[in-house]
């Protein structure tokens, strides 16, 4: 497919079946074109998992031979897999997203440490741009790094945290999570690069 545009949608609680759940929240499978052709923007993905194979369950994924997608202004939290995952795909732009507390599947096998933004191999870093994102790895499940395997991608102006120390969101871990920025978050407010 080419020319996909997914905007202002919520995907939650997918993948709980043990026989047919091989799934993630937003999955662009083999999306063709450039990063300008396929846009995923202003969406929320939470509490998705893969209770069948334990190899997916991400909030957002570009899967298998995709050649261009942009994720912009999305929020992913409490997913079994990664917040954003790239698998055997190139040319992905990840801009202005917020990721928190993903990688919650303790049985995850592909990979066993899903992390927040995950590059499955060096192929996935080709043409990849990661800019202006907030990613906080909580260390729960196998989640240990905010960005994993991004060597080779253009990575700049991100706020990452691998220790679950949060002082900029109002209450991301609460029963009703609040991802508004605190007024005291001066290290983040107005600091996004316009490049």
C-alpha positions in Angstrom: 0.0 0.0 0.0 1.0 3.6 -0.5 -0.7 6.8 0.6 -2.0 5.7 4.0 -3.0 8.5 6.4 -4.2 7.5 9.9 -5.2 10.4 12.0 -6.7 11.1 15.4 -7.6 7.4 16.2 -7.3 5.4 19.4 -6.3 1.7 19.4 -6.4 -0.1 22.8 -6.6 -3.5 24.3 -5.9 -5.6 21.2 -4.1 -9.0 21.1 -5.4 -10.7 24.2 -6.4 -14.0 22.5 -3.9 -16.8 22.9 -4.8 -18.3 19.5 -5.2 -15.4 17.1 -3.7 -12.2 18.5 -0.4 -11.8 16.6 -1.0 -8.1 16.6 0.1 -4.5 17.4 -2.0 -1.3 17.7 -1.2 0.5 14.4 0.6 -1.8 11.9 1.8 -0.5 8.6 2.7 -3.7 6.9 5.0 -3.2 3.9 4.0 0.4 3.5 5.5 1.6 0.2 6.6 5.1 -1.0 8.6 7.7 1.0 8.1 9.1 4.5 5.9 11.7 2.9 3.5 9.1 1.5 2.4 7.3 4.6 1.5 9.4 7.7 0.4 8.3 11.1 -0.4 11.3 13.2 -2.1 12.4 16.4 -3.1 8.9 17.5 -3.1 7.1 20.8 -2.1 3.4 21.3 -2.2 1.8 24.7 -2.5 -1.5 26.4 -2.0 -3.5 23.2 -0.2 -6.9 23.3 0.5 -10.1 21.5 -0.7 -12.9 23.8 -0.3 -15.5 21.0 3.3 -15.3 19.9 4.7 -12.6 22.1 6.7 -11.1 19.2 4.5 -8.0 18.5 2.1 -6.0 20.8 3.7 -2.6 20.0 1.7 0.6 19.9 3.0 1.5 16.4 5.0 -0.6 13.9 6.2 -0.5 10.4 6.6 -4.2 9.5 8.4 -6.1 6.7 9.9 -4.2 3.8 8.2 -0.9 4.3 10.0 1.9 2.5 8.6 5.1 4.1 6.4 6.2 6.9 6.2 9.2 9.2 4.9 8.9 12.8 4.2 12.4 14.1 2.5 13.6 17.3 1.5 10.2 18.6 1.2 8.8 22.1 2.0 5.2 23.1 1.9 3.8 26.6 1.5 0.5 28.5 1.9 -1.7 25.4 3.3 -5.2 25.7 5.8 -4.5 22.9 7.5 -1.3 22.0 5.9 2.1 21.6 7.2 2.4 18.1 9.0 -0.5 16.3 10.6 -0.8 12.9 11.0 -4.3 11.5 12.9 -4.8 8.2 11.7 -1.4 7.0 13.5 1.8 5.9 12.9 5.5 5.5 10.9 6.0 8.7 10.6 9.4 10.4 9.6 9.5 14.0 8.8 13.1 15.0 7.2 14.7 18.1 6.0 11.4 19.7 5.6 10.6 23.4 6.3 7.0 24.6 6.0 5.8 28.2 6.0 2.5 30.1 5.9 0.1 27.1 7.6 -3.3 26.9 5.2 -4.8 29.5 5.0 -8.3 28.2 7.2 -10.4 30.4 7.0 -13.3 27.9 8.2 -11.2 25.0 10.5 -13.2 22.7 11.0 -11.1 19.6 12.7 -9.2 21.1 12.8 -10.0 24.8 13.6 -6.3 25.5 11.1 -4.3 23.3 12.2 -0.9 24.6 10.3 2.3 23.7 11.6 3.1 20.1 13.0 -0.1 18.7 15.1 -0.7 15.5 15.1 -4.4 14.8 18.3 -4.3 12.7 20.7 -1.9 11.0 18.4 -2.0 7.9 15.7 -0.2 9.8 18.1 2.8 10.5 18.5 3.5 6.7 16.8 6.9 6.1 15.4 6.9 9.6 15.0 10.3 11.4 14.2 10.4 15.1 13.6 14.0 16.3 11.7 15.8 19.1 10.4 12.7 20.9 9.9 12.0 24.6 10.7 8.4 25.5 10.7 7.1 29.0 11.7 3.4 29.6 10.3 2.1 32.9 12.4 -1.1 33.1 9.2 -3.1 33.5 8.9 -6.3 31.5 12.0 -6.3 29.3 11.8 -2.5 28.6 15.2 -1.1 29.5 16.1 1.6 27.0 14.2 4.6 25.5 15.8 4.1 22.1 17.4 0.9 21.1 19.5 0.1 18.0 19.2 3.5 16.4 22.9 3.7 15.5 22.9 4.9 11.9 19.6 6.8 12.1 19.6 10.6 12.3 18.7 11.1 16.0 18.5 14.6 17.5 16.7 16.7 20.1 15.0 13.9 21.9 14.3 13.7 25.6 15.0 10.1 26.8 15.1 8.5 30.2 16.0 5.0 31.0 15.3 5.2 34.8 11.6 6.0 35.0 12.3 9.4 36.6 9.5 11.6 35.4 9.1 15.2 36.4 7.6 16.7 33.2 4.2 14.9 32.7 1.4 15.5 35.2 0.6 11.8 36.0 1.6 9.3 33.3 1.5 6.3 35.7 -1.9 6.9 37.2 -5.2 5.1 36.8 -6.3 7.9 34.4 -2.9 8.9 32.9 -2.3 12.6 32.2 0.4 13.3 29.7 0.0 17.1 29.8 3.3 18.8 30.4 3.8 20.4 33.8 4.3 24.1 33.7 7.7 23.4 35.4 8.9 21.4 32.4 10.9 24.2 31.0 13.5 21.8 29.6 10.8 20.5 27.2 8.3 23.3 26.6 9.2 25.3 23.5 12.4 23.2 22.9 11.2 21.3 19.8 13.4 21.7 16.8 11.6 23.1 13.7 14.1 21.3 11.4 
